[in-house]
Amino acid sequence: MATEQGVVVKVDATTAWVKTVKSGACQGCTARGTCHAMGGSDDREVEALNAAGAAVGDRIVMSFETSSLLKVTFLLYLFPILVLLAGALIGQKLGPILDFNASAFSAIVGFASFLGAFKFIKSKANQLAQKDEYRPKIIRILKQPPESSPAAGIRE
């Protein structure tokens, strides 16, 4: 399970907007389309399911299921390459049968398949974004340091 800390900046009925610092985990996250950069900095706002009942100003821990992250990573990175290769192989075999240059037909079918894969990924991403297992969840509210303590405002 991938986790990230942040601060709640807005709360809705079932979700909360959490301000986090951009990390390497952002690249493979399905919710990166719902993240918004704040003033050109590395701070991000992420919409997360508010399972812990966090309120505005709470420091929280969000989680994202690793299995969901792996599925999305496959969909984004490996699936288009596999479709490109399959399309190129099909074009290589069908080119001579249809009386086309095998190499040219292979390239055309391969790239057409590649573009089709991106259309599929876009529609699949919209479906996955609606499922709770592909969205970050607030799992824990961290104890707030008192405002007057020296630790106030220091990020962990």
C-alpha positions in Angstrom: 0.0 0.0 0.0 1.5 3.4 -1.0 1.0 6.2 1.5 1.4 9.9 1.4 0.9 12.6 4.1 -0.9 15.9 3.6 -3.2 18.5 5.0 -7.0 18.7 4.4 -7.9 22.0 2.7 -11.6 21.3 1.8 -14.2 18.7 2.7 -17.3 17.5 0.8 -19.8 14.9 1.7 -17.6 11.9 1.0 -14.4 13.3 -0.2 -11.7 15.7 0.9 -9.2 17.8 -0.9 -5.7 17.2 0.5 -2.6 19.4 -0.1 0.5 17.2 -0.5 4.0 17.7 -1.9 4.6 16.1 -5.3 6.6 12.9 -5.1 7.8 10.2 -7.4 4.6 8.2 -6.7 2.6 10.8 -8.6 3.8 9.5 -12.0 1.9 6.2 -11.7 -1.1 7.5 -9.8 -4.5 7.3 -11.5 -5.7 10.3 -9.6 -3.0 12.5 -11.1 -5.7 13.9 -13.4 -7.5 15.2 -10.3 -4.4 16.7 -8.8 -3.9 20.4 -9.3 -0.6 22.3 -9.0 -0.6 25.2 -6.6 1.1 28.3 -7.9 3.9 26.5 -9.8 5.2 24.9 -6.6 5.5 21.2 -5.9 2.4 21.3 -3.7 -0.6 19.4 -5.1 -4.2 19.1 -4.2 -5.6 15.6 -4.5 -9.3 14.6 -4.1 -9.4 11.6 -1.7 -12.1 9.5 -0.2 -12.6 10.7 3.4 -12.9 7.3 5.1 -11.4 8.7 8.4 -13.7 11.6 8.7 -11.0 14.3 8.5 -11.8 18.0 8.8 -10.2 21.1 7.2 -6.8 21.6 8.7 -6.2 18.0 9.8 -2.8 16.4 8.9 -3.7 13.0 7.4 -2.2 9.9 5.8 -3.7 8.9 2.4 -3.2 5.4 0.9 -3.5 3.9 -2.5 -3.8 0.2 -3.1 -0.5 -1.2 -4.6 -2.4 -3.7 -6.7 -4.5 -1.0 -8.3 -1.3 1.0 -8.9 0.3 -2.0 -10.7 -2.8 -2.5 -12.9 -2.8 1.1 -13.9 0.9 1.1 -14.6 0.4 -1.9 -16.9 -2.4 -0.1 -18.7 -0.4 3.1 -19.2 3.0 1.7 -20.1 2.9 -1.9 -21.2 -0.4 -2.2 -22.9 0.3 0.4 -25.7 3.6 -1.3 -26.5 2.1 -4.8 -26.7 -0.7 -3.5 -28.9 1.9 -1.8 -31.2 3.8 -5.0 -31.5 0.7 -7.1 -32.2 -0.5 -4.6 -34.8 2.9 -4.7 -36.5 3.0 -8.5 -36.6 -0.5 -8.6 -38.0 0.4 -6.0 -40.6 3.5 -8.0 -41.5 1.5 -11.2 -42.1 -1.5 -9.5 -43.9 0.6 -7.2 -46.1 1.6 -9.8 -48.7 -1.9 -11.4 -48.6 -3.5 -8.1 -49.4 -0.8 -7.3 -52.0 0.8 -4.5 -50.0 4.4 -3.9 -49.1 4.8 -6.0 -45.9 7.0 -3.4 -44.1 4.9 -0.4 -44.9 1.6 -2.2 -44.0 3.2 -3.4 -40.8 4.1 0.2 -39.8 0.6 1.4 -40.7 -1.3 -1.3 -38.8 1.1 -1.0 -35.9 0.7 2.7 -35.5 -3.0 2.5 -36.0 -3.2 -0.1 -33.3 -1.0 2.1 -31.0 -3.4 5.1 -31.5 -6.4 2.8 -30.8 -4.7 1.6 -27.6 -4.6 5.2 -26.4 -8.3 5.7 -27.2 -9.1 2.5 -25.2 -6.9 3.7 -22.3 -8.7 7.1 -22.2 -12.1 5.4 -22.0 -10.9 2.8 -19.5 -9.3 5.5 -17.3 -12.6 7.3 -17.1 -14.3 4.1 -15.9 -11.6 3.3 -13.4 -11.7 6.9 -11.9 -15.3 6.2 -10.8 -14.3 3.1 -8.8 -13.2 3.6 -5.2 -10.4 1.1 -5.3 -8.6 3.3 -7.9 -8.9 6.5 -5.8 -6.7 7.6 -2.8 -8.3 7.2 0.6 -7.7 9.0 3.9 -6.9 6.2 6.3 -5.6 8.1 9.4 -5.7 11.5 11.0 -2.3 12.4 12.5 -2.1 14.2 15.8 -1.8 17.9 15.3 1.1 19.6 17.2 0.0 22.5 19.4 0.3 25.9 17.6 2.7 27.2 20.3 5.1 24.3 20.2 8.4 24.4 18.2 7.3 21.4 16.1 4.3 23.3 14.8 4.5 23.7 11.0 7.3 21.3 10.6 6.6 18.6 8.0 7.5 14.9 8.8 
